[in-house]
């Protein structure tokens, strides 16, 4: 684990000790509503048995009031948003995907570890390591968007790779969750190898993120 990742993990754990209650993750952010979808690049984890075993194990201890457990087919790592589906022309989507295919073909597959647990006010995640490989993929996606559009949505700064395994569903007290997490922090991380990144149309459905895959872009396809 790099010093940057270790520092983030330790700082966030210290801050969590002083957090009295959760913040409801499911408030409606600007532009969102029940019938709206959002184009975004995600890493998804459909065929990752080692990660699934870890998450199933952790979920046994996180079935706590205030937390909404993320189903295995909802595990994801948010990479880079494009915008709401009703505001982006199909021709732009196709052009961005084509540019992303060309650029991502030069990148190696992502070999990551996920863990330990890494909580904050809106839920419980898994630390993703190493950050630099995920950062490189995100920068490549942003470059693909920038080749088509004059401006790339979202800031390049403040990105922290993580995979959420439980979202906060209400302003519940954190003390019972802290007690469980203290016992879970030493669980061995899971390994995952990812060979593609996906452009998805994301929606919210009963305190869960669901999506339709619009395109998959292979890594190392040359």
N, C-alpha and C positions, 0 to 999 in steps of 0.2 A: 504494500500500500504506500503510495507516495505521501510526502509530507502535506501536500495540499488536501488530499482526500482525508487523511487522518485528522488534520486540523478541523476540517468541516464537520466530520463525524463527532469529534469531541466537543466542539463549540455548540453544536445543535443539541447534543445530549445534556450538556450543562444548562442550556437555556430551557430545555424541557422540564428540568427539575423545578423551575420557578413558574411554570405555566399552570394556572389554577384550573382552567377548563378548556375544552376544545372549542374551535370555531367551526360552525357548520359549513362544510365544503360545498354544499349543494345550493348556495344562494345563486341567483341569476346574475351572471356577469353581463356587462354591456353587450347588447345585440343578441344575446341568447334568449330563446323561448322554446317551449315544448315541441313545436313543429319545425324547428330549424336545425340544419346540419352544417358542419364546419369541415372544410378541407384541411387536412394536416398530415404531415409526414410522421409516422410512428415506426418504432421497432416493436414487433409483436412476438409472442413466445408460445405459439401453438404446439410445437413439437419439441419441448424441452423437459424431458421427464425428471431430470435432476432438480431443476427449479420447481417443478410441480410438486415433487415430494417435499421439498423444503417449505413451500407455501402451505401445503396441506398440514404439515406439522405445526407451523406457526399459527395457522388459523384455529387450531384446537384451543389455543390459549388466548386468542383475541376475540372470541365470541363474547364480547363484553358490551353492555348497554352504551350506546353512543358511537359504536364503530359499525360501519357497513363493510363486510368482507368482500373483496374483489374476487369474482369467480375466475377460475383458471383461464377460461377463454377470454377474459377481459384484461389480463395482464398486458401492460404496454409501457414503453418508454417514449414519452413525447419528445419529438425532435424539432419540428419547425412548422408553424402554421402558415396557411395560405390565405384563408378568409372564408366567409360564409358561402355556401354552395349557390345561393341565389344571387350572388354578386359577381361571380367569376364565369367568364365565357368558357364554353367547352374547348374552343380552339386554344385558349391560353393553357388550360389544363393539359391538353395533349402536347403542346410545345414544351412546357416545363417538364413533363414526364420524359419526353424524348431527350432533352438536355441532361436530365438527371441520369438517364440510362448511359449516356455517353461518358459522363464524368465518373459515375460510381463504378463503371467497369474497371477502372484503374485502381480501385481500392481493394485491400485484402478483406476477407471475412472478419467479422468482429468476434474475438474470443474474449469473453467477459466473465467476471465473477460477480455474483449478486449476494449481498449480505455484508455485514450484519444488519439488524433492524436499525432504522434511522427515522425516529418519529419527529413530528412537528404539530402545530396547532390544528392542521387539517387532516391528519391521519398518520398512518405508519407505513413507511416505505422500506425498501432495501437499498443500501448503498451499492452503486454500480462502479466497478473498477475494470480497467483503468479509464480515467476520464479522457485522456488525450486522444484515444482512438475514437471515442464517441464525438468528441469535439471536432475531429477531422472530418467525420462523416457529415456532421451538421454544417460545417463550413462549406463542404462540397455541395450540399443541397441548397444552401443560401446562394452560392455562386451560380447554380443552375437557374434559380429563380431570377437572380440579377441579370442573367443573360437574356431574359425574356421581358422582364418588367424594369422600369426605371428605378424603382425603389423596392427593397425587400421588406416584407412585413416583420414586425417584432425586432427587438433589439438583439444585437449579437452578444451582448453582455448579460451576465447574471444567470447563465445556463448551468444547471446542476443535474447531471444525469442521475436518475433514480427510477425505481419501479415501485409504485404504490401497491400494497397488499390489503389495506383497509382504509377507507375514508371516514372522516368524522361526519356523522349524520345528525348531530345535535350538540348543543353546548354542554356536554356531559363533563363531570369532574375527571381530571387526568390521574388522580392518585391511584385508582385501581389499575389503570393501564400501565402506569409507571412501574407498579409492583410486578406485573407480569413481564414487562419488557426487560427489567433488570435481570430476570432469569433466562431471557432468550438471547441476550447480546453475544453469548459465546457459542451459539449454534454455528457450525461450519458453513461457509458460504457455498452456494451452488455455482456450477460452471454452465455456461451457455455459449454455443457457437451459432452466430447468425450470418446467413448468406444473402440476405436481402433486406431492403427497407421498403415500407409500404406507404402509398398515398391512400388515405382513407377518408370517407365521409362520416364524421363523428356525430353522434347524437347522445342525449341523456335520456335514460329510460329507467324510472323507478329506482333512483339512487345508484345507478350503474351506468358506466359508459359502454355504449354499443356502437358498432360501426359496420359500414359496407366497404369492402376493399375496392378501390378504384383502379389501382395499378400496383404491381410489385416491380421493384427495380433490383436486379441482381448485383451483388458485389463480386469483383474478380471474375468477370464474365469474358475476358479476352483470352 
